Amino acid sequence: MNQSLRTLLQSVFNLAESEFNETLSKADISSWDSLGHMDLVTRLEREFNITLTMQDIIAMQSFPTIIDILKEKGVIVEG
């Protein structure tokens, strides 16, 4: 996962480095509520200059899914 995505996810969900891993899901993060989700959507769109569809937004329930969606949008998420 690239550093900018990692930093964004840690910032949105207020995760310490020790709490972060690339397999986390909505069920694992108490701050991933409806407001946190919309903050995530807004920041992903702004950071990576993409537009997420309603289907994308609903599907984003875990970090692996977010990575897959970003890859589909042409975002380089490795490295």
C-alpha positions in Angstrom: 0.0 0.0 0.0 1.4 3.4 -0.9 2.3 5.8 1.9 -0.3 8.4 1.0 -3.1 5.9 1.1 -1.8 4.5 4.4 -1.5 8.0 5.9 -5.0 8.9 4.7 -6.6 5.8 6.2 -4.7 6.3 9.5 -5.8 9.9 9.6 -9.5 9.3 8.8 -9.9 6.6 11.4 -7.4 7.9 13.9 -5.3 4.8 13.9 -1.9 4.5 15.5 0.8 2.8 13.5 0.6 -0.2 15.8 -3.2 -0.5 15.2 -2.9 -0.4 11.4 -2.9 -3.4 9.1 -4.0 -3.8 5.5 -6.7 -6.3 6.3 -8.8 -4.1 8.6 -12.5 -3.8 7.9 -15.4 -1.6 9.1 -16.2 -4.1 11.8 -12.7 -3.7 13.3 -12.7 0.1 13.6 -15.1 1.8 16.0 -14.6 5.2 14.3 -15.7 3.8 10.9 -19.3 5.0 11.3 -21.4 6.9 8.7 -19.6 10.2 9.2 -16.2 8.5 9.1 -17.2 6.7 5.9 -18.2 10.0 4.2 -15.0 11.6 5.3 -13.1 8.6 3.8 -15.0 9.0 0.5 -14.3 12.8 0.3 -10.7 12.4 1.1 -10.1 9.5 -1.3 -11.7 11.5 -4.1 -9.7 14.6 -3.3 -6.4 12.9 -2.7 -6.5 10.6 -5.8 -8.5 12.9 -8.1 -11.2 10.2 -8.7 -15.0 10.0 -8.6 -16.5 7.2 -6.6 -19.9 5.8 -7.7 -22.6 5.0 -5.2 -21.8 1.3 -5.8 -18.1 2.0 -4.9 -19.1 3.9 -1.8 -21.4 1.1 -0.6 -18.8 -1.6 -1.4 -16.0 0.0 0.6 -16.3 -2.1 3.8 -12.6 -3.1 4.2 -9.1 -1.8 3.3 -8.7 -4.6 0.7 -11.9 -3.6 -1.0 -10.8 0.1 -1.0 -7.5 -1.0 -2.6 -9.4 -2.9 -5.3 -11.7 0.0 -6.0 -8.7 2.4 -6.3 -6.9 0.0 -8.6 -10.0 -0.1 -10.8 -9.9 3.7 -11.0 -6.3 3.6 -12.1 -4.7 4.6 -8.8 -1.3 3.0 -8.1 -1.7 1.7 -4.6 1.5 -0.5 -4.3 4.8 0.8 -3.0 
